Amino acid sequence: MTPEDARTLRTAADRLERLAARTTPGDWRGGGLLASRPEVIAHAPDGGTEHVAEARAGTAEWITAFSPAVAGPLAAWLRSTAGAAAPDRSAIAVARVLLGRLPEA
């Protein structure tokens, strides 16, 4: 793996974790309807819930699929790939996509 690929993976993992840290935590799930839009609700380990966003019906599944619960394993995968002797080209491709979408700070 090139130093640039390793840097790309680590930077994507860092940005993903920062974004998750400032987002409503919990297991995000769609539920109910608020007008014509699904409610996105974070379910905390203690059983509490919190609305995290209003989303159009077409985006609710995407939002819930990438709840903050995904950030840890995804960041770990990117970092483990960054430290691997043989590069995982899929991880590098995901890191590049993430870097194009995740905020820097």
C-alpha positions as semicolon CSV with decimal commas, in nm:
position;residue;x (nm);y (nm);z (nm)
1;M;0,000;0,000;0,000
2;T;0,126;0,344;-0,082
3;P;0,165;0,606;0,190
4;E;-0,099;0,813;0,008
5;D;-0,351;0,524;0,019
6;A;-0,285;0,475;0,391
7;R;-0,330;0,849;0,451
8;T;-0,657;0,843;0,253
9;L;-0,794;0,556;0,463
10;R;-0,696;0,714;0,794
11;T;-0,833;1,057;0,697
12;A;-1,167;0,907;0,589
13;A;-1,189;0,713;0,916
14;D;-1,113;1,026;1,120
15;R;-1,376;1,235;0,938
16;L;-1,637;0,962;0,972
17;E;-1,580;0,937;1,345
18;R;-1,595;1,317;1,390
19;L;-1,924;1,332;1,202
20;A;-2,070;1,047;1,410
21;A;-1,954;1,213;1,733
22;R;-2,160;1,527;1,664
23;T;-2,465;1,340;1,540
24;T;-2,748;1,213;1,759
25;P;-2,621;0,879;1,893
26;G;-2,809;0,551;1,898
27;D;-2,953;0,296;1,661
28;W;-3,142;0,502;1,401
29;R;-3,467;0,359;1,268
30;G;-3,750;0,494;1,058
31;G;-4,089;0,491;1,222
32;G;-4,427;0,657;1,201
33;L;-4,508;0,940;0,972
34;L;-4,475;1,311;1,029
35;A;-4,695;1,462;0,759
36;S;-4,570;1,286;0,447
37;R;-4,219;1,223;0,578
38;P;-4,095;0,939;0,798
39;E;-3,958;1,023;1,139
40;V;-3,600;0,916;1,202
41;I;-3,563;0,814;1,564
42;A;-3,250;0,728;1,758
43;H;-3,303;0,440;2,000
44;A;-3,064;0,457;2,295
45;P;-2,937;0,150;2,483
46;D;-3,139;0,260;2,788
47;G;-3,464;0,239;2,589
48;G;-3,498;0,613;2,536
49;T;-3,569;0,759;2,193
50;E;-3,495;1,088;2,022
51;H;-3,595;1,225;1,682
52;V;-3,280;1,295;1,482
53;A;-3,406;1,434;1,153
54;E;-3,696;1,469;0,920
55;A;-3,626;1,295;0,592
56;R;-3,810;1,233;0,271
57;A;-3,943;0,881;0,232
58;G;-3,677;0,800;-0,029
59;T;-3,387;0,884;0,203
60;A;-3,501;0,733;0,532
61;E;-3,349;0,392;0,461
62;W;-3,018;0,549;0,365
63;I;-3,007;0,758;0,680
64;T;-3,091;0,463;0,903
65;A;-2,842;0,236;0,726
66;F;-2,563;0,480;0,808
67;S;-2,658;0,561;1,163
68;P;-2,366;0,642;1,396
69;A;-2,359;0,272;1,489
70;V;-2,187;0,205;1,153
71;A;-1,906;0,457;1,208
72;G;-1,698;0,249;1,449
73;P;-1,679;-0,071;1,244
74;L;-1,634;0,122;0,919
75;A;-1,356;0,338;1,062
76;A;-1,190;0,026;1,208
77;W;-1,203;-0,144;0,866
78;L;-1,047;0,158;0,698
79;R;-0,772;0,177;0,961
80;S;-0,697;-0,195;0,950
81;T;-0,669;-0,172;0,573
82;A;-0,436;0,126;0,609
83;G;-0,205;-0,089;0,820
84;A;-0,222;-0,398;0,597
85;A;0,065;-0,511;0,378
86;A;-0,166;-0,582;0,082
87;P;-0,411;-0,302;0,002
88;D;-0,784;-0,373;-0,005
89;R;-0,885;-0,175;-0,314
90;S;-1,250;-0,174;-0,202
91;A;-1,159;-0,002;0,125
92;I;-0,956;0,257;-0,063
93;A;-1,251;0,320;-0,298
94;V;-1,488;0,363;-0,001
95;A;-1,242;0,598;0,168
96;R;-1,221;0,813;-0,145
97;V;-1,601;0,835;-0,170
98;L;-1,624;0,924;0,201
99;L;-1,360;1,193;0,166
100;G;-1,568;1,348;-0,111
101;R;-1,871;1,366;0,120
102;L;-1,751;1,399;0,480
103;P;-1,674;1,740;0,625
104;E;-1,314;1,810;0,720
105;A;-1,397;1,941;1,066
